[in-house]
Amino acid sequence: MSEVRSRKKLIEVALPLEAVNAASAREKSIRHGHPSTLHLWWARRPLASARAVIFAQMVDDPSACPEEFPTEEAQARERERLFRLIEKLVQWENTTNEALLEEARQEIWKSWQRACRDNAHHPRAEELFNPKRLPAFHDPFAGGGSLPLEAQRLGLEAYASDLNPVAVLINKAMIEIPPRFANRPPVNPEARAKKALMEREWKGAQGLAEDVRYYGRWMRDEAERRIGHLYPKVKITPEMAQDRPDLKPLVGQELTVIAWIWARTVRSPNPAFAHVEVPLASTFMLSTKPGKEAYVEPVIEGDSYRFTVKVGKPKDPEAAKLGTSAGKRSAFRCLLSGVPIPYDYIRAEGRAGRMGARLMAIVAEGPKGRVYLPPVPEHEEIARQASPIWKPDTQLHGKSRVNVSIYGIETYGDLFTPRQLVSLTTFADLVGEAMERVRQDALAAGLPDDDTPLREGGTGARAYAEAVGVYLGFAVDKMSDRNSAICGWDSSRDSIRGVFGRQAIPMVWDFAESNSVGGNAGSFENALEQIQQVLGHLPSLLPGVSKQADAQNQTVSAGKIISTDPPYYDNIGYADLSDFFYVWLRRSLRSVFPDLFATVAVPKAEELVATPYRHGSKDKAEQFFLEGMTKALARLAEQAHPAFPVTIYYAFKQSESEGNGEARRTGWETFLEAVIRAGFSITGTWPMRTELSNRMVGKDTNALASSIVLVCRKRPENAPTATRREFLSALKEELPKALRLLQAGNIAPVDLAQAAIGPGMAVYTRYAGVLDAEGNPVTVREALALINQVLDEALAEQEGDFDPDTRWALAWFEQFGFGEGEFGVAETLSKAKNTSVEGLVEAGILESRRGKVRLLKPEELPGDWDPVRDGRFTYWEAVHQLVRRLETGGEMAAADLLAKLGSRGDTARELAYRLYALCERKGWSKEALSYNALVQSWPEIARLSQEGKAPAQTELF
């Protein structure tokens, strides 16, 4: 069979990485309409990075089109144009910008037409290279669905598969259901009764969104009729207002409750108070917002206690902040006697079923915001009277279990209060009733009386009712995340926290119970509103398919574009965690998807994660992961479209080591080995900084901070074997060229080392194997070490472009930083660098006095420096003057100086890269940030300097 002609793609050469990273990080704080708010998923890829990667994976790099771009200058201009398009494409505001999206689709089509022309005579041209139809897209580890969704947005038919039923349903809701019912008007009687509404154009999923709103509101109203008595309003009494001036205007009013805040309790370990259940409160603070402080104050009355609520700053802020907690060794203290309550005691009480709860405070919605009230006995009694008809008895596993089972919480039902179970069960059961109402109204609206279900591709009344039911079921799921006894109260934001602030279920001592029939953040109504907003942002142009399948065994129909985000070694137990939602989805939607919800819990045995508890040991878990991932990736290598690279995401920890500080085999190495064993060669590695540093799981931990996108091609079957020396020679020849190209693309210094692994691994993986002098394989770990070694050498070689004074300053800085050193040492080093200490002082970069010398810091350099008039110009001073100007005057001031540097600016930027790498290795974070900021700002500084928009700086002296 003849070889497919494949052009190098943009992602295999360069990316506007900083713009993609910035848009991805910003996207994490966007809520309204973002698909992540449709349903929670762990470590979901930002849409910005997914869109950029798929686009760059399909578009030719200009260097691969010499017939159109014959010179390096022409290629650079075209690459820059594509960069500008990507920079606009990744912005959240452009998610529904059809004109811009169409421009991106046309770029994809241009590259596709080239591929079709190149392979017009290929034996499989009719199958693989149809010039009238783009290849389809497939993600075999679809998870939260960002990649299939963005492929669909870019004009590709999207296919998603996953072993996890929750993930499958999320993808159905995003890529399969909206296109099937696109451009249809709503069927609910309220909308049909309004002529203007029925005559308007309903684009995409707007009609579906309107029906989700209407039937969701019916569910909410019906739930309030059935269980509203469990969620009473709170009446402001004169007694409440006696010591609370803020409550006096509200006396006699009934306020809607937002949350009831409870503290878990155990019997006091002090024998004198053993008959009293004392609170385990991690804090007494209710609101820490400046000017709106509120806190719980316990009042001790003999051998009992009660809670009251005060506003303003507490007299003892530290005591209020700590509640009844007493440090790590003694978890809590008895409120009545002060004796320690250790964790072992609490665990024993919990396992014995003797852990209770006591109402500490009520949060209500006042006319001007949150109102904090003391507990009302009637409210506590109503909560205790709730009697659930069903409780999910699915056992907790893995990270769902580890933090809570030691306190006697063994099943998912144990995570909820009786009132929460009543509420969630009521709403889950109402989904089925709502679907029947949708079906009847759809028939009345003229939809075909077709009994083909949604799961079989139906588009009639039954299928449409089931489609609406999927989103209503999601609303119940979203509500469960804010309606469990694991939801804490966030005093800094005056709101309820969700269960999954981290990728595990934590133990929470004082929890907030939401009003599910109210309009607050934990209510069904709020969840419904978020889902309705998401539907307005989903593309509906092309069909999509989501199915349940094991990536190790499924067959991907040949010729699809593949970008995928597999499980991350041992970081996230998706199956264990998603059972939390599965139990409620199964109750509400099992009739719609009987096969998807056939099992009691999410399938776990086949899940490709290195989970020791399933396999008996870390080594066995790693072996399972390596073998399974190799098998899954090998299928992708065989079945992916041969004209395009495959892109694979991998998230890694910033630091992976054993507790004793010794290096161990990392998930990153294991994953790379799986990719290579699968038959891939690696042609690019792009670091995507997609996680916010303020995530709960990211604070003070080695949490997932970056994702690496690996760009892979199938390695030829006749790939040769190389010796270690041949590999090293190829590295030394190719890596410096790739390094300069990465720097020309203005990759941030902080990302340079990781991105350089791409061209390095491209050399390593082009061979069937690399053998050392004794005939033993050079491992992935050894290859990575060699790549880093050559990278350091390549950066050091760039010093050849620097003047002698700068080379001296680099060597001195590496040893002393901006600190002092001996004059004699400096003089000796100056001879090796062909300069002198006297000359360095003359150059204005060094201070020499009393037998000591030190480099001048940027802020110590003269403010009126002009490189044109400097009789002893150094790149060292140029870089640090740029740093000084950027930090004190911004990009305009730096641009003025760059304009004066002229062609010497490129060399100055190389020095900034070198200095960043040095500071990172030394752990000098302050200096590293300055150099990184300069390189990141370089494109804008260069633009301003070239356009002449930077005004000349006024000299102060």
N, C-alpha and C positions, 0 to 999 in steps of 0.2 A: 504494500500500500504506500502511495506517495505521501511525503511529509506535508503537514499543514504549514503554510507560511504564516508566521505570527509576528506581528510588529510589537516592539517594546511599548509598553503602556506608560502613561504619565506617572502612575504610582510606583513604577520600577525605576524612576529617575529622580523625581523631585515632587514636593508638595508644599503649599503655603501653610506649613504645619502650625505656626503660631496663631494664624487666623482661625484655623479649625479648632485648635485647643481652646482659644478664648471663647468661641461660640459654644463649644461643648460644655465648658465650665459654667458659662452664664445660663445655659439652658436648664441646669439643675435647679435653678431658683424660679423657673417659670412654671406656673400652675394652671392658669385658666386656659383650657382647651388643649393642653399638652396630653398626648396619648398615655404618658405615664400615669395620669390621673384616672384613666379608664379602669385599671385594675393594678394593684401592686405586683411588682416582680423585682427580684433581687439582681443588682448589678446590671440593670438594663442599659444598653448602649445609647448614648445621646443621639438624637436624630441627625445633628450636625455632622458628627464623625461618620455615621453610617452613610449619609448622603454623599459626603466628600469622597469616601473610600470607594463606593460603588461607581461613582462618576469617573474617578481617576483610574479605576480598574478597567474601564471600558473605552476610555479615550486614548488615542495614540499620543505618545510623546513626539514632539516635533522632530527630534533627532532620528526617529524611525520613518520620517517622511522626507527624504532628501530631494525627492522630485518636486516638492512644494516649498521646502525650506532648505536651500542648498548650502547655506553658510551657517557657522555657529552663531553669528549675530542675528540672522533671521530666525533661527531656532529659539534663541533666547527671547526675542520679541514675542514670538508666538506662545512660548511657555508662560511668559509674563501675562499675556492676554488671558490664557486659560486660568492662571492663578487669580486674576481679578474676578473672573466669573465664579470660581469656587468661593472666593471670599464673600461674594454677595449671596451665593447659593446657601451657605451654611447659616445665615442669619435667621433667627426664629421668625422675624417679621415677614420673611419671604417664603414661609412654609406653604402659603396658599397663593403666592404670586405666580399666576399662570403664565404671564408673559416671560418671566425669568425662567420658570421651569421648562417652558417650551424651547427657550434658547439652549438650555442644557440638554434637552432631548435631541435637538438638532445636532449638537456636537457629537453625541453618542451615535446618531445615525450616520454622520460623516465618516467616523471611524469604522462603523459597521460596513458601509458601502466599500471602503478600501479593502476590508477583509474579504468581502464577497468577490471583488475583482481579483484580488491576489490568489484566490482559491477557486476560481470559476471552473477549472478543469480537474479539481480534486474528485476522486471517485465517489465521495460522499457529499459532494457540493449541494445536491438537492436537499439532503437532510440537514446538513450543518450550516450551509451558507445561502439561505434564502434572502435575496436582497430586499424583499418586500415585507420581511417580518424579523423583528429583533429576537435574539434568543430569549428564552424564559429564564427566570431566576429561581434558585432554590437555596434555602437555608435548612440544613438537616438538624441543627441544634437551635431551633427558632426562639425558644425562651420567651422574652417579653415582646418580641416581634418588631424591633426597630429596623432590622435589616430588610425583611420582606416588605415592610411598609414603605421604606424609602426607595426600594427597587421599583415598587409599583408607582410611586410618585414620579420616578424618573422615566416611566414609560415601558416597564417590563411586566409581563405576566409573572405574578409572584406565587411561589410554592413554598410552604412552610411545613416542617414536620418536627415533632418532638415526642419523646416517650412520655412526658408529663402531661396528663389530661388538662391541668389548669393552663399550661402554656398553649396547648392546642386550642383551647377555647378562646384565650386572649387573641390569638392570631386569627381565628375565625371571625371574631368581633371586629378586627381591624382591616383585614384584607379580603375576606370571603363574603361576609354578609352585606356590607355597604354597596359593593358593585352590583350584587344580585338584585337589590331593590332600589337602585339609583333612580333619581329623577321622578319618583312617584309622590303624589300628594298623600297626606295623612288620611287615615280611614276613620278616625274617631268622630263621633257625632257632633262634638262642639265645633271642630274645624269645618266639617261638611255643611254645617248650618250657616256658615258665613260665606256668602258668595264671593266676596273679594279674596278670601283666602284660597278658595278652590280654583279661582281663575288665575292666580299668580303662578309664576314658574317656580317649581320646587327643584332646586339643584342638588345633585349628589344625594347625601343622606339627610337632607333637611326635613323631608317628610317623615322619615323614620325617627329622627330626633324629636319631632313634634309629638308623635305617637308615644314614644318612650316617656316624654314629659306628662302627657295626659293620663296614661294608664298607671304611671308611677304615682301621680297625685291621687288617683282613685285608690291605689293600694295604701297610701299613707292615711287617707281619710277613713278607709275601712279599718285599718289597724287601730286608729285612734278610737273608733267606735267600739272595737272589741277589747282593747287593752289600755285605753286612755286612763282608766281609773288607777292604773299602776304608776302613772306619771302625773301626780297632782301639781297644781300651782301652789305657790307659797304665799300666804297672806302676811303682810307686814303689820305686826301688832304694836300697841303702845309700849308693851314690855320690851320688845326688841329695840325700839327707838329711844328707850330711857337714857342710855349712855352713848347713843349714836346720833349725833345731830344730822348726819347725812341721810338717816332714815326717816326723820320727822316728816318731810314732805310726802313720803310714800305710805304713811300709816293708813290702813284700810284698803290699800290696793293689793290685788293679787298679781304676782309676777310669774312669768314662765320660768321654770327651772331649767338651767343649762346642764348642770351636773351636780351630783351628790358625791362628796369626797369622804372616803372611808379609810380608816386605819385598821390593818389586821391586828388581831389580839391573840394573846396566849395567857394562860393562868400565871400569876406572879410566882416566880420560884421562891420567894420569901414565904416561909410557912405562915407568918402572921397575916399575909394577904393572899393565901393560896386560893381563896374563894372568889377572888376578883380577877376578871380578865383585863389585863393592862395593854395599852396600845403600843404597837410597833410602828412609830411614825418617823420616817426619815427626815421630815421637815414639818414645821408648823407654818411656814410661809405660804400664803395664798396668792399674793401679788407682790412682785418686787419692782413693778414699774414706778419710776420716780414720780412722786406726788400722788400715787394711787396705791400705796402699800396697804396690805391687809394681812392679818395673821390669826392663827388659832391660838387661843390662850387656855390651857387646862386649869380648871379650878378644883382643888382638892378639898373634899368635905369628909373628914374622918377617914373611914376605910373605903370611900368611893370617890368618884370624880365626875366632872362634867366638862364639856367644851363650850367656850364662848368665842366670839369673833371680834377682834378689834381692828380699827383702821388707823393708818399712820405708821410711823416707824416704831418697832418694838423697843422697849427699854433695854433689853439684852439681845441685840441682833444675832449674836453667835448662837445663843441658846435656841432662839426661834428658828434659825437656819437648820440646826441639828435635830430638832424635834426630840424624840426620846432615844436617838441613836447615840452610841457611846464609843465610837472607834471600831477598829477591825477586830481586836482580840475579844472584846465584849460587845457584841453586836448592838445591843440596846440596854437601856436601864429601866428598872421598874419605876413607873411614874409616882407610885405611892411611897416606896421605901428607898429608892435610889440604888438597890442592889443590881449587879450586872445580870443581864439575860444573854448568855452565850448562844452562839449559833447552834451548837450541838443540842441544847435544850429546846430551841425553837424547832429544829428539825424533828426531834422526837415527838413534840406536841403535834406538829403537822402530820407526821406519819400516823399518829394515833387518832387523827380526825378531830383534834381539839383546838384547831386554829379557827378563830371566829373573825368578826369584823364589827367595828363600831363607827357610827356616823360622826364625822368631825365637823363638817361644814356643808352649807348649801350655796351653790353659785346660781344666781338668778339674773335674768335680763332686765335691767332697769331702763328708764327713759334716756339715760346718758351713759350707758355702758354696763359693765359687770357690777353686780351688787353681791357682796359676800355676807352670808347670814349664818347664825349659829344653827346647830341641828334642831329639827323639830321632831318630837317623839312620834307624832302621827305619821310622818314621812318614813321614819325608820320602821315602824310597824307595818306600813303598807308594803315596803320592800320585802320584808320577811314573810309576808303572806303569799307572795308569788309562788305559784305551783306549776312548774313546767310539765308538759305532756311528753316531752322527748328530750333526750340528752345524748349527744354524740359520744359513744363509748370507744371510739378509735384510740388506740394506745399512742402515747407520745414516743418519738424516736429521736436519736441524735441530738442536734442542737436545739430542737424543740423541747427536749426532755432534760438535758443536762443541768440546767439552772433551777428547775422547778420540782422535779420528781423527788429531790431530797427533802422537800417539805410536804410530801404526800399528794402532790398533783400528778396524777398518772395518765389521765385521759384528756382529750380535748374538751369534753364537757366540764371537767374540773376547772378550766380556765375562765369560766363564766359564772356570774351570780345567777340565782334562780330567776330574777326579774329579766336579766339579759337573755337567758335561755327562752323564756316565754316570748319575749319580743322578737328575737331572731327566728324562732320557729314559726311564729305568726306571719312574719313577712315572707319567709321562705315558702310557706304554704299558699300565701296569696299570689305568688307568681303564677301558679297553675290556674287559679281562678281568673287572673288578669288575662292570661293567654286565651282562655275560652271567650272572654268578652271581646278581645281583639279579633278573634276568628269570626264571631257573629257580626261584628261591625264591618269587617273586611268583606264579608259576603254581601252585606247591605250596600257597601260602597261599589260593588261590581267586580271584585276580584274573583277569579275562577274558583269554583267549588272543587278544587283539586286536593285530594287527600295525600299527595306525595309529601313526605315530611322534609324538613329542612336538611336533614343529614343526607338525604338522597338527591339533593339538588332541586327540590321543589321551589316553585315561585308563586303558588296560589295562596288561598286564604289561610290554610293550615300552616304552611311554611312561613308566611309573613308573621303570623301570631307567635310562632316559635322564635322567630328572629327578634321580635320585640321582647320576648321572654328572656332571651340571653342577656340583654342589657339590664332588665329588671333584676335578674339573678345576680348580676355584677353589683348592682346597687346594694343588695343584701350583703354580699361579700365585703364591699367597701365599708359598710356599716359595722360589720363584725370586727374590723380592725380598730374601731374606736369604741367598741362596746364589749370589752372583756375586763376581767379583774386584773389584767396586766397593763391597763392604760393608766399612766400617771398623769398628774396635773402639772402643766408647765407654768410656773409662777412668773416667768419672765415674759410670757406671751398671753397669759390669761386664757389658756385653751388646753384641751385634752390632747395628750400624746397618743400616737398610734402604737400598736403592739410592736411593730417592726422598725424601731429606731436603729436597730442593728440586725445582723443576719443570724439571729437567734431569738429565743423567747426568754427574756430576763425575768427574774423575780422582782415584783414590785410590792412594796410594803404599804404605802398609802396610795390608793387607786381612786380614779374618778369614774363614776358611773354616769354615762350620758343619757340624755332624754331623747330616745330614738324617734319619738313622734313630734318632737319640737323642730325648730328650724336651725339648730346650732350645728357645729362642725361634726358632731358624732351622729347626726340624725339621718334617717333615710332620705329626707327631702334634700339635704345637702349633698349626699352621695349622688342622687339623681341629677341634680343640677350640674355637677362636674361631668357626668357621663354625657349629658346632652351637649355640653360645650365641646367635648372631644369629637363627637360625631360630626360637628361642623368643620373639623380640620382634617378629616380623613379623605383620601383620594378615592374616587369611585369610577375612574375611567376604564380600567382594565380588570379582568377577572383575577381572582386569587383563590388558592386552595390551601387549606390547613388540615393536616391529618396526623393521627397518632402513629408513630413508627420508631423503631430502634435504629439509630444511626449506624450501628455495627452491621446490621443485616439488611436494611432496606436497599432497594434498587432505585437510584436516581436516574430518570430517563436521560439518556446521553444528550450532551449538547447544551446543558444549562450553565449559566453564570453562577458561580458559587462564592458566597461570602458568608462566613459563619462565626459564631461566638460560642465555642464549646465550654463545657464546665471547667472550672479552674482548679484542677488537681484536688486539693482537700479544703479549699477555702469556704465553699458554700454548699450546704446540704439542701439542694432545691426540693427534692422529694420529701424529706423530713419536714421542711418548713411549710411547703404548700399544702400539706394535709390540713392545716389550720383553715384554709379556704375551701378545700375539696369537700369537707364534710357538709358545708352549707350548700355549695353548688350541686352536690349529689342529691340533696333533699329537694332542691327547687327545680333542677333541670334533668334529672335522671330519665324522665319520660321522653325528653327531647333527644337525648344522646345516650341510649341504653348501653351501647358498646363502650363508649368513652367512660361511663361511670359504672361499669360492671363490677369493679373490685371495690372492697370496703375502703381501701386507702390507695394512695398514689403508688404505682409500681416502684419498687426500690432496688431489687436485687440486680437488675441490669443497668442501673443508673451509673454513668461513667464519672464517678468521683472516687477519690482515694480515701474511703472512710474505714478506718481501722476496725470499728466495732462490728462491721458487717463481715470482715474478712479475717479477723483474729489477730492481726498485727499490722504495723506500719509497712513492713516489707511486702507482705502479701497484698495489702491495699495498693501499694505502688505498682506492683507487678500487674494486678488487675487493671489499673488505670492505663499503664503503658501498653499492655497487649490489646485492650479494648479500643483505646484511642488510635493505636496503629492500624487496627482493622478498619475502624470507621474512616480514617483519613485515606487509607489505601483505596477504599471504594470511591472516595471523592476524586482521587488522582486518576482512577481509571475512567470515571464517568463524566468529569467536568468538560466543558467545551475546550477543545485543544487550542483555540486561538486566543484564549484569555487566561490570565493568571487567576489563581484561587487566593482569596484573602481570608486569613484566620486571625481572630482576636485572641489575645492571651493577657490576662490580668495577673500581676505579680506583686509580691510584697517588696517594699523598699529594701528590707534586710531579712535574709533568711539564714539562720545559723542555729546551732545547738545551744542549749543554755550555758554550756561551759565556754562558749565563744569559738568553738571549733567549727570550721565550715562543714556543711553536710550537703548532700545531693539536694538540689532545689527543684521545686515544681517546674521552674522555667527550663532547666536542663532536661528534665524528664519529658516535658512537652516538646521541646526541640527534637529530642531523640525520636519521639513518636512520629513527628512530621517527616523526619529524614527516613526512618524505617519504612514509612508508608510509600516511599518512592518519589517524594518531592525534593526539588532543589529550591533553596530560598533565595529570592532575588531582591528582597527588601524587608526592612524592619522599621516600622514607624511608631515612635512613642506618642500615645494619645493621653494627655493629662485631662482625664474626664471626671475626676471625683472632687467634690468640694472638701476643703480641709476642715470645715466646721461640722461635718457629719458626726453623729454620735459615735459611730463605729470608728471614725477616723481620729478622734481626739486622743492624743497621747498613746497611740497604738501603731503597730506595724500593719495597718490595714491596707486593703487594695487601694493604691494611690494612682496607678497608671495602667493603661492598657497598651499592649504592643500589638500592632497589626503586622502579621507576617504575610509577605507576598510570595506566593509559591507557584512554581511551574513543575510539571511532571518531568522527572529526570529521565533522559534517554536510556533505553535498555542497554545500549552499547557504551555507556559512560565508562571512561577509563579509570584505572586505579593510579594514585599518585603517591610519591614518597613524601615524607614530612618536609624535606628540603624543597621539593617542587612546589608543595603547597605554600611554604613560607616565601619562596621567590615570587610566586604569583600574587600573594598578598602584598608584598612590598612594591610590586609594579602597579597594581590596580587600585589599592586602597587610597593612596595619596590623591589620585585623580578623582575618585568618588568623593573624597573629603572636600576637595575644592568645589565640586559641584554642589554639595550639601551646603557649604558656607555661602556660595553664590545665591542659593535659594533662601538665604537668611534664616536658616534653622537656628533656634535659640541654643546657646552654648549648653544649657542644662540638658538638652535633648541630643546633643551631638554624639556622645559616646554610644548611646543606644541605637541611634539611626545608623551609625557606622558599622554596627554589627551586620546590617543587611548586606552591603557589598562584601563584607568579610565572609559571611556564611554563604553567599553566592559562590565564592571561590571554593569553600569547603564542600558544599553539597553538589557541585557540578561533577564531582568524582564519585564513583561507586564506593570508594573507600580511600582513606589516607593512612599509610603505614609508616611506622617509625623505622629506625635502622635495624631493629631486631625482628621486624615483620609484624609487630603488634599494632592493632588499630589505634589511631589518634582519636581520643574520645571527644565528645562534644565539649566537655569542660576544658580539655587541653586546647581545643580549637578556639574557644572563647578567650582563653588566656593569651594565645598567640595574636588574635585579632586586636586585643587591647594593647598588647606590646607594640605592634606595628602602628597602631593609631597614635600612641605616644611618640613614636619615632617620627611619624609623618608631621605631627604638630611641631616637634622640635626642629625638623628640617625647615619648616617655614621661617625659622629664625634667620635663615640665610638671607632673607629679604630685609632684615633689620640692620640698622646702623650699629657700629661697635658699642656706643654708649647704651643703646637699648638692650643689646645682648648682655652687657654687664649687669644692667638693672634687673633683667629677668633672672639671671643666676643669683644675684644678691637677694632679690625678693623671695625666691624659692626657699632660701635659708633663713632670712631674718624678717620677711614681711616689711612692714613700715617701722620695725623696731631698730634699735641701735646695734652696731657691731664694731669690732676693732678696726682701727685705721690700717694696721698692718695687713689684716686679712683682705681688706678692700683693695689695698695697693697691689697685693699679690694677684688677686683676681683680675685687676685691671690690665696687668701685663699679658695675661692669657687672652684677654678680649681685645688687645691692641688699643687700649685707651689709658686714661690716668684719672686718679681721684681729682686732681686739680681741674682737669678738663670736664669731669662730670659736674663739679661745682659750677664751673663756668657755664655749662649747658643749662643750669637752673633746675636740676632734678635731685641734687644731693646737698646735704648739709654736713660739713666736716668741722668739728671743734673738739679740743681737749682729748685728742686721741680716739675719738668716736666718730662714726659716720652713720647717717640714716637717710633713706629716701624721703623726699617731701611728699606729704599726702596731697590729694587733689585740692583740698580747701586751702592749702598753703601756697599754691602756685599763684603767680601774678595774674590779676584780673585783666590786664591789658595785653596779654601775650598775642603776638601776631606771627604766624609761621613764616610769612613772607619776609619779615624783617629780622628773624632770628638768625644770627650768624652761626649758631651751632644747633641746628635742628635735630631733634630726636623723635622717633615714633613713640617713645615712652611718654614724653611730655605731651605729644599730640593726643594720645588716648586719654591721659588723665585730665587734660584741659577739656576734652569732650565730655568726660564724666562730670567734671566740675560745672560746665555750662548746662548740661542736661539737668543736673540736680538743683541748680540755683535759678536757671532761666528758662528751663523747658526745651522743647524740641526746636523752637524758633532760634533760640540762642545757640544751640548746638549746630543747627543748619548753617548759620552765619560762619562759624568756624570751619565746618566741613567744606563750604564753598571755597574758602581760602586755601585749604589743603589740596584741593584739586585731585589729581591722579594718585596722590599719596594716601588718600582716604581708604582705598581698598586694603593697603598694607596695614593701616591702623586698625581696621576691623579684624584682620588676621591676628594681630596682637591681642585684641580684646578676647577673642576665642581662646588663645593660648593662656591668658591670665585667668580666665574663668576656670579652665580645666585644672590649672595649678591650684587655685583657691579651693576648688571642690575636693581635690585630693588631700589638701591640708586641713580641710574642715573650717576654712575661714569664710563663714557664711555672709558676713557683712560686706566684705570686699567682693565676693562672688556675685551677690545681688546687684552691685553697681555695674560690673562688667556685663552681666546678663541683661540688665535693663538697657544698656547702651546698644547691644546687638539687636535686641527686640525692637528698639525704637528706630533702628537704622533706616528701614525703608521710608518712613515718614520724614526723617531728617534729610535723607538723600533727595526725596521729592521736593521738599521745601528749598533745599539748596540749589537744585537744578532749575526750579521754576523762578528762582530769584525772589521768592516771597519773604525770605528772611531779611528784615531790615538790618542795616549796619548797626552794630552795638555802639552805644554812646560811651566814650571813654570817661571814666570818673576822674582820672588824673591826666 
